[in-house]
Amino acid sequence: MSAHENLLGGPAPTLLPDDPSPRTELEGGADPTKVAAAHPASSLAWAVLAERALHEAEPVAAYAYARTGYHRGLDALRRNGWKGHGPIPWEHAANRGFLRSLGALARAAEEIGDDEESLRCVQFLRDSDPVAARELGL
């Protein structure tokens, strides 16, 4: 039995298709700004930009980057059968850009004082995959 098997008949986990180009470029040390410009649909590139902005104490920029990655990820999830709920497993590498964007959005929202948005994002992340929430420290 997998960690995401729903014995009550809920939705199957959503697994986004892999696009290795942005991940490979980022892992190779490419500038995430250039990666996001070359691959604007990549939630991972936006997540990396958001995480960098958080590290550099730029929460408004982090919020904007994270929100972009989050919405690009929602678009991809919907294109792949997600109906607004159900598991989005962290173990599937292609899902991590969306999940990291969601985590960065939660942190950035908290830093700018948008507590309601931060709590919503943390709950969404936990509902998507508790492992993702733990991995991202939320």
N, C-alpha and C positions, 0 to 999 in steps of 0.2 A: 504494500500500500504506500503511495506517495504521500508526502507531507501535505499536499494540496487536494487530495482526493476528498470529495464531498459526498458522504454517504446519504445525505438528505436530498440529493438531486440538484444541487445548486450549479451555477455556471462552471464550466471547465476553466482551468487557468488560461490566461491569454499569454501567448508567446509571440513577441514581435519578431519579424524577420531580421536576420542579422545583416548589417551593413558594415563590414569590417574597415572600410576606408577611413572614416573619422577616428575610430579607435586606434587603428594602426598608426595614423599620423600623430595623434596625441601621445601615444606610448613612445613614439620615436622622437619626441621633444618638440614637435611643431608648435608654433604659437597658436593658442586656442582661438584667438580673434580671427586669424586667417583660416583656421579649420571651420569655424562657424560661418564665415563668409563663403567658403567653398562648399559647405554642406549645411545650409540653413535649416534643413529639416531634422538635423541630428540633435536630439535632446542631450546626448552626451556632451557635445561641444558646448552647448549652453550651460549645462551643469558645471563643467569645468570652469567656465568663465565666472559663474555665480560663486562657486567655492573659492576661487581666487580672490574675488572681490570681498567676500566675507573675511578671508584671511587678511586682506589689506584694509580692513575696517571701513569698507565702502558699502554699507547695507542697502542704500537706495539703488546703486548699480547692481548689486547682487540680486535684489528683488526683481529688477527688470530682466536680468539675464535668466533667473530661475523661472520667472513667469513665462518667458518665451519658450524655454525648454519644456516646461510643464504643458503648455498648450500644444506645442509640436508633438509631444508624447501622447496627449489625449487624442489628437487627430490620428496618429498612427494606431493607437489602440482601437479606436472606433473602426478604422479601415480593416482591422484584423478581427472583427467580430465582438469586441468588448461592448457590453450594453450598459455601462455605467456602474457596474459592480462585479465583484468576483475577484479571484486571486490574480495577482500580477507577480509571479515568482522572481525573487532576487536571484535565485540559482541560475536562471536563464540570462546569460550575459547581455543579450540585446535589450532586456527590460531595464537594465541598470541606469541608462541615461535618463529615462523618465523618472525612475524612483529617486535618483540622486537630485534631479531638478526639484522634485516634490520636497525632498528633505531640505534642500537649500532654500526653497521658498518658505518653508516653516521657520527656519532659523532667521532669514532676512526679515520676515514679517514680525517676528518677535523683537528683533533689534530695532525696528522702526516704530514699535509700539502698537502694531496691529495684532493684538492678542487673539481676537476672534479668528482671524485668518490663520494665524500660527497654529492654534488648537485644531482647526478644521483640517489643515494639511497634515499635522501629526496623526490625527485619527484616520485620515485617508491612507496614509502610509502604513499604519498598523493594520488597517483592514485589508490593504493590498497584499502585504506580506510581513508578518511580525519579524521575520529574519532581517528584512530590509531595514526596519526601524531600529533593530539592535545594531546592525552593521553601521548605520549612520548616526548612532548615538542618540536616537530619539525614541 
